[in-house]
């Protein structure tokens, strides 16, 4: 129990700066889409063009696997198709400069090139698969804001249309949207902490002669676990140093940042079981294929992935992370007191 609590706090401290950034960008994206709705036209609807343009839109965004969730769901509320949202969710956390540079520094140029390319392939292929699965569903329409759907006046202080842009961005990002996904987000982070606490019990060298089993284990670890692209890099390097094949480590690098328990709980609600199953299955299938291809390529060419730095030890959170975690906890307390999700869970919402 102590280990789970420690890991939960560690994940929360690590994720808080990126989560705050994600909600802030979500609010700004909401305001921009209101003032310049044509800017999001390329990602609206479905089809290869929207999937590809969603990937291009997300390339410069410095978002991790949790902070990308608010931005992606904001795109969904503005009319983006499920395939475009899926591609955005998968590729954005993997293609930021920090994770690519860290991969180069720890595992060399080969993995630094293969990792973002594999992420783009996974995102686009999965996005197209999700759109194909959704072809008999109605065309996506811009969803109403959470405020418009609230029947209990929980956001009756919505800023007027002529309010400053930052006030409207704050209200959407840190009130409407924050209240909507916070319970699922916290539950997912707790599940991720549980998985993290169990990781030391797995010895990667025991499965070094069973590559398919290692692929499965890397998937089972990576899917529910919260790990951003940068944080997953030293873990993958440690796995390779411990005897796991680079292909299996690539699966973890792809699946880990693209999925986590927090995002899965939210996406299942937003997409429904059918599209969510295609989304998760697409990530796993493409990641398996790319991991197998990488191991085959290394075996055929004689190339190797060399771990260039030590991967032992843990980083101490800096002052900025502590401050961000404190702000996030404070916002969470206020949000939970405002929305009171437990009343919905137990069916005892007040009638007024």
Secondary structure, 3 states (H helix, E strand, C coil): CHHHHHHHHHHHHHHHHHHHHHHHHHHHHHHHHHHCHHHHHHHEECCHHHHHHHHHHHCCCCCCCCHHHHHHHHHHHCCECHHHHHHHHHHHCCCCHHHHHHHHHHHHHHHHHHHHHHHHHHHHHHHHHHHHHCCCCCCCCCCCCHHHHCCCCCCCCCCCCCCCHHHHHHHHHHHHHHHHHHHHHHHHHHHHHHHHHHHCCCCHHHHCCCHHHHHHHHHHHHHHCCCCHHHHHHHHHHHHHCCCCHHHHHHHHHHHHHCCHHHHHHHHHHHCHHHHHHHHHHHHHHHHHHHHHHHHHHHHHCCCCCCCCCCCCCCCCCHHHHHHHHHHHHHHHHHHHHHCHHHHHCCCCCCC
